[in-house]
Amino acid sequence: MGCCASAATSAASAAVQLPSSLVSYFPSIEDFLKNSKVCFLELPSAVAYALQVSVAVVGICRVKHRVVAGLTPEKCQSGEPLTGDLEAAFRKGITDLHAKGACVITGDTGFMMWYQAMARESTKLPVILSSLACLPTITCSYSKEEQVAIFTTSVKTLERMEGLLRAECGVSIHDTRYVFVGIDEIPGFESIALGQHAESRTMEAGLCQKAAEVLEQHPKVRAFLLECNELPRYADALRRATGRPVFDAMKLCDFYIDSLLDNPRFGIKDWDDALNKKSAEFDFGQSLSAATQLITKPVLLARDVALQVYAASMQHAVSMMVRSRRQGIKLGVVRLDYHYEPAPGDVDHPGSYAYEVHYQMVPGLTFELCQSGKMTQEVEVELLKAIGALESKGVSVITGDCGFMMWYQELVRTSTRLPVIMSSLATLPAITSSFHKGEQVAIFTANGKSLLPMEELIKAECAVDLKDERYVFVGCEDIPGFEAVALGEKVDVRKVTPGMVKKAQDVLRDHPKVRAFLMECTELPPYSDAVRHATGLPVFDAITACDFYISSHLDNVKMAVDLSNPFWLV
């Protein structure tokens, strides 16, 4: 974490007692500090920012850093090939992070995207060196006339990366759906460019003003993406100022880490206990707000805030539920005219989410009609009524309870300004870009042949070519007990789980280059935890996709600490 962080850590160890809420997780503060797993490649001149990032994400996962000597911001921005000792140092940085137990590797500047391919060659872990990796996923949720504004350090530098971004992220800088916005002229940014701390309030005001100008000039902008890694701490202010979802490097890291975690909302007994627990020791957001006022005890306070944030995250995603309720963020689910008893983890089970969910059934929209991709005039009217009903309930994101609703993605998007994700396949570009081109993603579907008629649609909507050798499609129709899905009956999850695990293990045996799983069918998330445990690989599904979009609307409680204050640099 750099010499500054080490100094703070040493002082804190001597001064701070481990909060009781963490005792069950760590026997001592030394053990907590030692076990602090996203891992960051770090520029040698970016120690201050690295400290910011490490504290910012400590509430979600443990963090390790590795400085690459000689890899300066100027070098990254230039995109010059790494050769000789610098290439060796970069590759060693990747392998060192892997050896430290990393699950995901990222960097502390988006310009490391120049070296994404090299990084992926050096590890089997997912590598995400730029938040632009999630841009196709964001774009897919809006109509072709709507736009996403991308805040970046330098538009000119991104223009030089045009070919790279197209190859790595499937993003064309000339796509009219993107509005690229340079922030280099915002007051306070000159400090960041020099590797110094920016005055937070000045930067925040400048960014909010810039966002207002963007919305005035481009009224069809529906979301913001902060490409520059120094900007996530201003994301909350932008959300409040614009009323738009804001995506950034932190949200993307959370998405990958989420794929590695058990879903605490089902299958874990103590979820309700954690949710209902009354604790005077920590109230979400309260301690963080107090932290910014009590800077007279710098080391003690800094370490205590970090510990409190970590404790909050360990309480089984209660934070997300509290924040979503406090901010009024809700999910809307379009339902088929299809009646069955959903299992916990199913998209149709409200207990699958850590936020409020509203359902709206569409009369006449049967599974058979949806699978065929056809639409009658009567059902279309009912579908649009359902979208209106969900909007009236104040939902922030709209999804569906069947992946075949992808046939209606464009229809739904043109009838609402809200983001629409009718299939978890929308997240596939972000997943694929994190792995080497010789590695694969296994996609589990209810029926192995069911996606074939959607080939052109999926390519157009999700930028995914089903014929790409990087994808292994796996049908689950032959798993004992899973036939209940096709019959519209209640699924016995306990009966199906062993077959689902065996299917995953067979896939790894036959396709040893598979590095992740994506559960495309909306009735497959109940098995994600079992597959994670059996394979040790990340598992993405409809729930992690919804979490990603919902999180873009939520404040990041960990950013309430003003990291620009000098007490962090003791």
Buried (B, 14 or more C-beta within 10 A) or exposed (E): BBEBBEEBBEBBBEEBEBBEBBEEEBEEBEEBBEEBBBBBBBBBBBBBBBBBBBBBBBBBBBBBBBBBEBBBBEBBBEBEEBEEEBEEBBBBBBEBBBEEEBBBBBBBBBBBBBBBBBBBEBBEBBBBBBBBBBBBBBBBBBBEEBBBBBBBBBBEBBEBBEEBBBBBBBBEBEEEBBBBBBBBEBEBBEBBEEBEBBEBEBBBBBBBEBBEEBBEEBEBBBBBBBBBBBBBBBBBBBBEBBEBBBBBBBBBBBBBBBBBBBBBBBBBEEBEEBBEEEEEEBBBBEBBEBBBEBBEEBBBBBBBBBBBBBBBBBBBBBBBBBBBEEBEBBBBBBBBBBEBEBBBBBBBBBBBBBBBBBBBBBEBBBBEBBBEBEBEEEBBEBBBEBBEBBBEEEBBBBBBBBBBBBBBBBBBBBBBEBBBBBBBBBBBBBBBBBBBEEBBBBBBBBBBEBBEEBEEBBBEBBBBEBEEEBBBBBBBBEBEBBBBBEEEEEBEBEEBBBBBBEBBEEBBEEBEBBBBBBBBBBBBBBBBBBBBEBBEBBBBBBBBBBBBBBBBBBBBBBBBBBBBBEBBBB
